[in-house]
Amino acid sequence: MKKALVMLASAVAMSGAFAQASAPVAAPSGTAASAPVAKGGHERNVEDRIAYLHSQLKITPEQEPQWKTFADVMRGNGETMGELFKQRRAATNVSALDDMKQYATIAQAHADGMKKLVDAFDPLYNSFSPEQKKLADVTFRHQGGANGRARHHGKGKSGKPAPAPASDATVKP
């Protein structure tokens, strides 16, 4: 179960909460992404990721309305997931059934959040120039999408290859 929780936490780091920027870049001044964030690290990570993507994708003034919608969905998803994880951390002495129900709630919220994110990204992506589409395709493929997490096993933070995931057959109950 712990392995499943770790995998879920990794996956959930995708949906807007999901916003750990691998190389945050300040957004141009005057954009919503450059607004100061008074909340803690999680919200700051979402804002960092939004700013990074705004810069990386070279959002034009004409694309700002679609961008704002996309960024707002990222923020909303981040708030939702942050609250669910806060509730999960606060829950003590839960039964196996309750633990599975919490996991299912988080997984469903992640799926719902990704659907909202895709729906918000669609008009933005369709407004992109061919150059911006190429940038988005590369950025999301290699950076793990709006979430900032890589989808493949590459190098870890240390620069060394990431360890292969453990086989379920080797996990002892």
Sequence and secondary structure as in RCSB ss.txt:
>XXXX:A:sequence
MKKALVMLASAVAMSGAFAQASAPVAAPSGTAASAPVAKGGHERNVEDRIAYLHSQLKITPEQEPQWKTFADVMR
GNGETMGELFKQRRAATNVSALDDMKQYATIAQAHADGMKKLVDAFDPLYNSFSPEQKKLADVTFRHQGGANGRA
RHHGKGKSGKPAPAPASDATVKP
>XXXX:A:secstr
 HHHHHHHHHHHTTSSS    SS     TTSGGGS   S HHHHHHHHHHHHHHHHTT  GGGHHHHHHHHHHHH
HHHHHHHHHHHHHHH  S  HHHHHHHHHHHHHHHHHHHHHHHHHHHHHHHHS HHHHHHHHHHHHHHTGGGT  
SS  B TTSSB      GGG   
